[in-house]
Amino acid sequence: MKKHIYIAVLLFVFSVSLKAQEVVPISKTEVLSNVSEKNTSIKISEEEFKQAKADYSQTNAVFLPNISASHTGIATTNPLMAFGSKLNQEILTANDFNPALLNNPSQIENFATKFEIQQPLINIDGIYQRKAAKSKMEAMSLKTVRTEDYLAFEVEKAYMQLQLAYKAVTVLNKALEAANANKKLADNSFKQGYLQRADVLNVEVRVTEVQNQLQTAKSNVQNASNYLSFLMNDETYVVYTPIDELSVTTFSVEDKKVSENRSDIKAMQLASNAYEAMNKADRMAFLPRLNAFGSYELYDDQIFQGDANGYLFGAQLSWDIFQGSKRFGKAKKSKSEFEQSKLEYQQYVSKSNLELNKAKRAFLDAENKLKLTTLALEQSEESLRIRTNRFKEGLEKTSDLLLAETQYAQKQLEYYQTIFEYNYAQAYLEFLTKE
């Protein structure tokens, strides 16, 4: 008896706490919209794309010049520096060639303003590095798309879990009403001497079982609501009620196949292209580079002045002929990474086709199961109706009525669970075959 009171108190406290929480109706469309705008995984993916885009922007240095400006001030008695400073300032006189002054000059101040430009002309390895960065950027863009696809699929599943949890609460509430009604009948029959105490206890056990199942179902409602809040990045964690009903949707699997244009597969291909470009860049590093350079300089013995000026420009062909075995090892490594990326791409496509075949079989299994559970639900409902009527007339055993009641509740839960599995199998097939 104490156990029954304890469970009743728990259910009362749970119901009060559930009512105290804010209950918010929500549609699947609203969830998808909120996830698209606020989900953290999407934001992380977008930031990763921005990083890849920034890396690609850095490769503009292969074509664009490097321009710098500086202003330097010195004071020196160094013979060479002093003579050169006067020469740059264009203030040399015949007297400055006096050996005594050349060897022991007075302190001289020199302020130089310098503008420099370096322009790459031919850097073949840099061009391939730019191609690799572009492929990586495009791959990250597709990764963002696939993240959005996955979260849309996750919303489908989470929303159906919420629908299923509410269906379970509805079924178990009705089962509890029926169990309490049967308990009342059993108590009256016991008082009239038609039933034994053991039969009444069996009915009470059934009531307790349903109460436990109902409490678990209500917890599942909160769990499903919390997961939706997590997907929507909503920290209020309210209890949601689904506006859309859990119902069977139609679907055809005959023409479904994994497409190479699927965003994640295409991203894998682009990643492989990036490794290929990096390998070419490492091999092109053996070739010489051609760069142009130039500078414009202003000199004076006063700060931020420039009475004298001069310019310089030219071109440089540089060739690192041998750097030990560093470049050979780097080229071999990038070649191996490229080959590995091709194997990973093949494996990923193969695994995706494996998943598709499994998903198709799961869908067909769910379709067959749905037909059987629909039939079983109809049969158990009719069986319960007959046994309930016979029990009221005293023609049916308590144990048989409890069994029929239990089976009907189970078949209802199995039916809704099968709808969930059927719709989930469809959503997963859509996710696997989406281009």
C-alpha positions as a printed NumPy array, in Angstrom:
array([[  0.   ,   0.   ,   0.   ],
       [  2.87 ,   2.343,   0.873],
       [  4.376,   1.666,  -2.554],
       [  1.147,   2.716,  -4.281],
       [  0.954,   5.92 ,  -2.243],
       [  4.606,   6.706,  -3.012],
       [  4.099,   6.288,  -6.775],
       [  0.931,   8.398,  -6.692],
       [  2.789,  11.183,  -4.875],
       [  5.619,  11.027,  -7.429],
       [  3.171,  11.294, -10.33 ],
       [  1.438,  14.231,  -8.656],
       [  4.72 ,  16.056,  -8.086],
       [  5.81 ,  15.335, -11.682],
       [  2.505,  16.627, -13.052],
       [  2.721,  19.805, -10.997],
       [  6.313,  20.448, -12.094],
       [  5.353,  19.845, -15.739],
       [  2.492,  22.313, -15.47 ],
       [  4.823,  24.825, -13.826],
       [  7.05 ,  24.699, -16.891],
       [  6.139,  26.721, -19.919],
       [  4.503,  24.545, -22.582],
       [  5.007,  25.879, -26.102],
       [  3.287,  24.542, -29.249],
       [  5.72 ,  24.319, -32.144],
       [  5.639,  23.115, -35.746],
       [  8.403,  21.299, -37.593],
       [  8.747,  24.277, -39.95 ],
       [  9.43 ,  26.567, -36.986],
       [ 12.059,  24.181, -35.642],
       [ 13.807,  24.007, -39.02 ],
       [ 13.795,  27.793, -39.291],
       [ 15.222,  28.28 , -35.783],
       [ 17.891,  25.622, -36.314],
       [ 18.941,  27.218, -39.595],
       [ 19.347,  30.606, -37.889],
       [ 20.712,  29.692, -34.457],
       [ 22.283,  26.232, -34.423],
       [ 25.837,  26.259, -33.09 ],
       [ 27.133,  23.537, -35.432],
       [ 26.078,  25.597, -38.463],
       [ 27.775,  28.679, -37.025],
       [ 30.964,  26.68 , -36.387],
       [ 30.89 ,  25.363, -39.95 ],
       [ 30.416,  28.899, -41.284],
       [ 33.435,  30.088, -39.292],
       [ 35.508,  27.23 , -40.711],
       [ 34.504,  28.35 , -44.197],
       [ 35.523,  31.924, -43.374],
       [ 38.934,  30.647, -42.232],
       [ 39.396,  28.715, -45.473],
       [ 38.305,  31.781, -47.459],
       [ 40.858,  33.886, -45.57 ],
       [ 43.573,  31.327, -46.395],
       [ 42.612,  31.595, -50.053],
       [ 42.732,  35.385, -49.89 ],
       [ 46.295,  35.165, -48.597],
       [ 47.334,  33.447, -51.818],
       [ 46.613,  36.693, -53.712],
       [ 50.214,  37.474, -52.788],
       [ 51.221,  35.275, -55.743],
       [ 49.99 ,  38.05 , -58.072],
       [ 49.808,  41.225, -56.027],
       [ 52.806,  43.368, -55.036],
       [ 54.253,  43.747, -51.577],
       [ 54.612,  47.481, -50.776],
       [ 56.306,  48.9  , -47.695],
       [ 57.463,  52.295, -46.389],
       [ 60.001,  53.157, -43.717],
       [ 61.697,  56.198, -42.161],
       [ 65.109,  55.638, -40.527],
       [ 67.272,  58.069, -38.598],
       [ 70.937,  57.509, -37.706],
       [ 73.898,  59.456, -36.304],
       [ 77.383,  58.124, -37.061],
       [ 81.131,  58.827, -37.103],
       [ 81.83 ,  55.629, -39.005],
       [ 83.988,  56.733, -41.974],
       [ 82.167,  54.635, -44.551],
       [ 78.679,  55.409, -43.241],
       [ 79.424,  59.111, -42.858],
       [ 80.763,  59.408, -46.406],
       [ 77.847,  57.414, -47.803],
       [ 75.294,  59.48 , -45.892],
       [ 76.722,  62.712, -47.291],
       [ 76.729,  61.163, -50.73 ],
       [ 73.07 ,  60.156, -50.415],
       [ 72.191,  63.629, -49.138],
       [ 74.053,  65.133, -52.129],
       [ 76.096,  67.469, -49.887],
       [ 79.632,  66.238, -50.692],
       [ 82.287,  68.919, -51.34 ],
       [ 85.897,  68.732, -52.493],
       [ 86.988,  69.256, -48.908],
       [ 85.276,  66.01 , -47.897],
       [ 87.908,  64.086, -49.877],
       [ 90.591,  65.292, -47.454],
       [ 92.161,  62.053, -46.096],
       [ 92.08 ,  63.448, -42.557],
       [ 88.291,  64.055, -42.781],
       [ 87.689,  60.773, -44.577],
       [ 89.482,  58.819, -41.869],
       [ 88.142,  60.752, -38.91 ],
       [ 84.824,  62.384, -39.876],
       [ 82.658,  64.477, -37.604],
       [ 79.293,  63.077, -36.518],
       [ 76.701,  63.274, -39.23 ],
       [ 72.931,  62.747, -39.033],
       [ 71.067,  61.013, -41.791],
       [ 67.286,  60.529, -42.169],
       [ 66.106,  58.198, -44.918],
       [ 62.547,  57.719, -46.157],
       [ 62.217,  54.602, -48.282],
       [ 59.333,  53.201, -50.368],
       [ 59.807,  49.585, -51.552],
       [ 57.816,  47.379, -53.894],
       [ 58.288,  43.684, -54.637],
       [ 56.275,  42.219, -57.505],
       [ 56.11 ,  38.427, -58.098],
       [ 56.361,  37.58 , -61.789],
       [ 56.774,  33.822, -62.09 ],
       [ 56.147,  31.66 , -58.98 ],
       [ 54.671,  28.411, -60.3  ],
       [ 54.606,  26.665, -56.928],
       [ 52.644,  29.593, -55.492],
       [ 50.044,  29.249, -58.264],
       [ 49.413,  25.601, -57.327],
       [ 49.264,  26.498, -53.644],
       [ 46.54 ,  28.988, -54.578],
       [ 44.619,  26.242, -56.408],
       [ 44.888,  24.027, -53.327],
       [ 43.571,  26.808, -51.089],
       [ 40.646,  27.393, -53.455],
       [ 39.722,  23.695, -53.455],
       [ 39.848,  23.678, -49.652],
       [ 37.601,  26.756, -49.501],
       [ 35.043,  25.169, -51.829],
       [ 35.175,  21.944, -49.805],
       [ 34.452,  23.863, -46.602],
       [ 31.522,  25.565, -48.306],
       [ 30.074,  22.159, -49.185],
       [ 30.752,  20.952, -45.654],
       [ 28.534,  23.775, -44.415],
       [ 25.808,  22.64 , -46.823],
       [ 26.089,  19.051, -45.598],
       [ 25.967,  20.207, -41.988],
       [ 22.698,  21.979, -42.757],
       [ 21.385,  18.832, -44.493],
       [ 22.321,  16.693, -41.497],
       [ 20.672,  19.054, -39.031],
       [ 17.503,  19.106, -41.144],
       [ 17.495,  15.301, -40.912],
       [ 18.199,  15.508, -37.169],
       [ 15.243,  17.872, -36.766],
       [ 13.016,  15.353, -38.577],
       [ 14.094,  12.648, -36.154],
       [ 13.89 ,  14.81 , -33.019],
       [ 10.462,  16.17 , -33.918],
       [  9.161,  12.656, -34.575],
       [ 10.575,  11.574, -31.202],
       [  8.571,  14.364, -29.588],
       [  5.441,  13.262, -31.485],
       [  6.046,   9.653, -30.447],
       [  6.55 ,  10.636, -26.8  ],
       [  3.208,  12.468, -26.765],
       [  1.496,   9.52 , -28.433],
       [  2.873,   7.269, -25.698],
       [  1.526,   9.652, -23.029],
       [ -1.905,   9.641, -24.702],
       [ -2.003,   5.835, -24.972],
       [ -0.851,   5.312, -21.398],
       [ -3.284,   7.903, -20.021],
       [ -6.11 ,   5.948, -21.65 ],
       [ -4.601,   2.691, -20.401],
       [ -4.468,   4.14 , -16.895],
       [ -8.121,   5.217, -17.116],
       [ -9.058,   1.718, -18.254],
       [ -6.939,   0.118, -15.514],
       [ -8.539,   2.314, -12.847],
       [-12.004,   1.512, -14.214],
       [-11.204,  -2.207, -14.097],
       [ -9.857,  -1.779, -10.573],
       [-13.168,  -0.186,  -9.533],
       [-15.082,  -3.086, -11.079],
       [-12.755,  -5.561,  -9.408],
       [-13.2  ,  -3.882,  -6.011],
       [-16.998,  -4.032,  -6.362],
       [-16.868,  -7.683,  -7.467],
       [-14.584,  -8.506,  -4.507],
       [-16.996,  -6.859,  -2.065],
       [-19.824,  -8.907,  -3.579],
       [-17.768, -12.069,  -3.329],
       [-17.383, -12.658,  -7.048],
       [-13.588, -12.216,  -7.062],
       [-10.741, -13.341,  -4.857],
       [ -8.227, -10.97 ,  -3.278],
       [ -5.511, -12.264,  -5.622],
       [ -7.508, -11.07 ,  -8.646],
       [ -7.846,  -7.592,  -7.116],
       [ -4.122,  -7.488,  -6.436],
       [ -3.425,  -8.369, -10.082],
       [ -5.543,  -5.413, -11.159],
       [ -3.674,  -3.134,  -8.707],
       [ -0.337,  -4.357, -10.07 ],
       [ -1.525,  -3.466, -13.568],
       [ -2.438,   0.056, -12.415],
       [  1.006,   0.471, -10.893],
       [  2.718,  -0.752, -14.073],
       [  0.805,   1.737, -16.217],
       [  1.619,   4.558, -13.792],
       [  5.322,   3.727, -14.07 ],
       [  5.149,   3.607, -17.857],
       [  3.271,   6.917, -17.927],
       [  5.912,   8.588, -15.777],
       [  8.633,   7.349, -18.149],
       [  6.648,   8.606, -21.157],
       [  6.339,  12.067, -19.608],
       [ 10.082,  12.103, -18.988],
       [ 10.578,  11.238, -22.645],
       [  8.491,  14.294, -23.57 ],
       [ 10.866,  16.487, -21.599],
       [ 13.932,  14.75 , -23.052],
       [ 12.674,  15.245, -26.603],
       [ 11.805,  18.883, -25.872],
       [ 15.253,  19.508, -24.406],
       [ 16.933,  18.042, -27.475],
       [ 14.921,  20.326, -29.734],
       [ 15.991,  23.253, -27.545],
       [ 19.606,  22.14 , -27.939],
       [ 19.287,  21.989, -31.724],
       [ 17.738,  25.464, -31.769],
       [ 20.38 ,  26.793, -29.339],
       [ 17.579,  27.794, -26.972],
       [ 18.657,  27.776, -23.32 ],
       [ 15.158,  28.262, -21.875],
       [ 14.454,  24.499, -22.242],
       [ 10.68 ,  24.774, -22.293],
       [  8.38 ,  21.792, -22.899],
       [  7.246,  21.694, -26.519],
       [  4.048,  20.222, -27.908],
       [  4.041,  19.235, -31.598],
       [  1.501,  20.986, -33.8  ],
       [  1.978,  18.44 , -36.604],
       [  0.562,  14.951, -36.128],
       [  2.605,  11.759, -36.298],
       [  1.265,  10.102, -39.45 ],
       [  2.408,   7.744, -42.187],
       [  4.01 ,   9.384, -45.217],
       [  4.342,   7.787, -48.65 ],
       [  7.697,   7.194, -50.296],
       [  9.325,   5.321, -53.17 ],
       [ 12.824,   3.826, -52.958],
       [ 13.245,   2.309, -56.424],
       [ 15.186,   5.154, -58.045],
       [ 17.161,   6.248, -54.986],
       [ 20.95 ,   6.16 , -55.289],
       [ 24.007,   7.892, -53.873],
       [ 25.021,  10.79 , -56.098],
       [ 28.576,  11.992, -56.561],
       [ 27.076,  15.499, -56.436],
       [ 26.086,  14.995, -52.799],
       [ 27.74 ,  17.838, -50.907],
       [ 29.904,  15.738, -48.575],
       [ 31.095,  13.445, -51.396],
       [ 31.853,  16.445, -53.577],
       [ 33.733,  17.989, -50.641],
       [ 35.838,  14.821, -50.362],
       [ 36.66 ,  15.098, -54.073],
       [ 37.666,  18.749, -53.659],
       [ 39.849,  17.839, -50.688],
       [ 41.594,  15.277, -52.885],
       [ 42.056,  17.967, -55.545],
       [ 43.664,  20.189, -52.9  ],
       [ 46.166,  17.45 , -52.011],
       [ 46.933,  16.979, -55.7  ],
       [ 47.582,  20.711, -56.134],
       [ 49.833,  20.771, -53.064],
       [ 51.853,  17.881, -54.481],
       [ 52.289,  19.777, -57.756],
       [ 53.31 ,  22.874, -55.787],
       [ 55.993,  20.879, -53.96 ],
       [ 57.313,  19.567, -57.276],
       [ 57.257,  23.037, -58.853],
       [ 59.356,  24.337, -55.944],
       [ 62.369,  22.875, -57.804],
       [ 61.923,  25.508, -60.525],
       [ 63.411,  29.039, -60.352],
       [ 61.379,  32.101, -59.356],
       [ 61.329,  35.481, -61.066],
       [ 60.482,  38.598, -59.044],
       [ 60.733,  42.308, -59.781],
       [ 61.663,  44.876, -57.178],
       [ 62.066,  48.632, -56.88 ],
       [ 62.541,  51.4  , -54.323],
       [ 62.357,  55.181, -54.077],
       [ 64.444,  56.86 , -51.369],
       [ 64.565,  60.348, -49.815],
       [ 67.539,  61.54 , -47.72 ],
       [ 68.158,  64.579, -45.48 ],
       [ 69.94 ,  65.601, -42.303],
       [ 66.589,  66.761, -40.861],
       [ 63.774,  64.438, -39.742],
       [ 60.917,  63.972, -42.205],
       [ 62.706,  65.976, -44.868],
       [ 63.948,  64.852, -48.276],
       [ 66.075,  67.27 , -50.2  ],
       [ 67.906,  64.416, -51.969],
       [ 66.295,  61.445, -53.64 ],
       [ 67.023,  58.43 , -55.777],
       [ 65.407,  55.281, -57.098],
       [ 66.347,  51.676, -57.861],
       [ 64.571,  48.925, -59.754],
       [ 65.418,  45.55 , -61.166],
       [ 64.482,  41.876, -61.405],
       [ 65.786,  38.787, -59.677],
       [ 65.835,  35.219, -60.931],
       [ 66.441,  32.949, -57.93 ],
       [ 66.838,  29.202, -57.852],
       [ 67.284,  27.097, -54.757],
       [ 69.261,  24.336, -56.369],
       [ 69.646,  22.065, -53.353],
       [ 68.264,  22.228, -49.805],
       [ 69.608,  18.966, -48.534],
       [ 66.829,  16.397, -48.959],
       [ 64.097,  18.639, -47.518],
       [ 62.219,  19.324, -50.756],
       [ 62.494,  15.705, -51.935],
       [ 60.98 ,  14.48 , -48.661],
       [ 58.237,  17.112, -48.757],
       [ 57.279,  16.168, -52.324],
       [ 57.145,  12.468, -51.408],
       [ 54.954,  13.209, -48.386],
       [ 52.486,  15.324, -50.375],
       [ 52.348,  12.605, -53.043],
       [ 51.462,  10.03 , -50.391],
       [ 48.808,  12.36 , -48.909],
       [ 47.264,  12.734, -52.355],
       [ 47.144,   8.963, -52.884],
       [ 45.654,   8.533, -49.422],
       [ 42.948,  11.111, -50.171],
       [ 41.944,   9.2  , -53.321],
       [ 41.647,   5.959, -51.34 ],
       [ 39.619,   7.72 , -48.627],
       [ 37.29 ,   9.123, -51.282],
       [ 36.727,   5.661, -52.782],
       [ 36.143,   4.21 , -49.318],
       [ 33.699,   6.989, -48.413],
       [ 31.638,   6.479, -51.573],
       [ 31.631,   2.722, -51.013],
       [ 30.526,   3.148, -47.403],
       [ 27.781,   5.562, -48.494],
       [ 26.448,   2.956, -50.932],
       [ 26.583,   0.363, -48.153],
       [ 24.576,   2.673, -45.893],
       [ 22.065,   3.252, -48.688],
       [ 21.506,  -0.465, -49.203],
       [ 21.023,  -0.958, -45.464],
       [ 18.621,   1.989, -45.342],
       [ 16.559,   0.579, -48.228],
       [ 16.262,  -2.773, -46.455],
       [ 15.351,  -1.006, -43.187],
       [ 12.646,   0.926, -45.029],
       [ 11.15 ,  -2.227, -46.558],
       [ 11.281,  -3.952, -43.162],
       [  9.509,  -0.978, -41.575],
       [  6.899,  -1.021, -44.35 ],
       [  6.122,  -4.692, -43.748],
       [  6.162,  -4.185, -39.99 ],
       [  3.693,  -1.309, -40.342],
       [  1.207,  -3.553, -42.14 ],
       [  1.507,  -6.215, -39.454],
       [  1.274,  -3.836, -36.491],
       [ -1.789,  -2.157, -38.045],
       [ -3.495,  -5.546, -38.269],
       [ -2.368,  -6.558, -34.78 ],
       [ -3.699,  -3.284, -33.343],
       [ -7.127,  -3.845, -34.892],
       [ -7.231,  -7.423, -33.584],
       [ -6.133,  -6.488, -30.055],
       [ -8.685,  -3.657, -29.923],
       [-11.487,  -6.001, -30.87 ],
       [-10.254,  -8.631, -28.406],
       [-10.228,  -6.067, -25.58 ],
       [-13.736,  -4.903, -26.449],
       [-15.086,  -8.442, -26.312],
       [-13.292,  -9.371, -23.083],
       [-14.327,  -6.101, -21.368],
       [-17.985,  -6.758, -22.137],
       [-17.71 , -10.356, -20.917],
       [-15.886,  -9.231, -17.742],
       [-18.696,  -6.787, -16.911],
       [-21.135,  -9.705, -17.187],
       [-18.931, -11.901, -15.017],
       [-18.08 , -14.243, -17.888],
       [-14.363, -13.442, -18.199],
       [-11.402, -14.038, -15.897],
       [ -9.602, -11.019, -14.492],
       [ -6.274, -12.329, -15.741],
       [ -7.624, -12.629, -19.299],
       [ -8.974,  -9.059, -19.224],
       [ -5.66 ,  -7.723, -17.897],
       [ -3.793,  -9.601, -20.61 ],
       [ -6.064,  -8.16 , -23.325],
       [ -5.741,  -4.68 , -21.87 ],
       [ -1.948,  -4.963, -21.694],
       [ -1.734,  -6.289, -25.249],
       [ -3.886,  -3.463, -26.609],
       [ -1.707,  -0.802, -24.966],
       [  1.423,  -2.547, -26.213],
       [  0.062,  -2.8  , -29.758],
       [ -0.821,   0.886, -29.743],
       [  2.703,   1.794, -28.631],
       [  4.182,  -0.623, -31.192],
       [  2.017,   0.901, -33.919],
       [  3.216,   4.445, -33.235],
       [  6.802,   3.235, -32.812],
       [  6.549,   1.551, -36.226],
       [  5.25 ,   4.766, -37.802],
       [  8.282,   6.497, -36.313],
       [ 10.624,   3.836, -37.731],
       [  8.92 ,   3.98 , -41.123],
       [  9.126,   7.769, -41.383],
       [ 12.661,   7.792, -39.98 ],
       [ 13.759,   5.282, -42.638],
       [ 12.341,   7.598, -45.307],
       [ 14.064,  10.653, -43.854],
       [ 17.371,   8.786, -43.694],
       [ 17.035,   7.667, -47.309],
       [ 16.354,  11.256, -48.325],
       [ 19.446,  12.367, -46.401],
       [ 21.648,   9.719, -48.055],
       [ 20.453,  10.472, -51.583],
       [ 20.164,  14.257, -51.398],
       [ 22.234,  16.132, -53.993]])
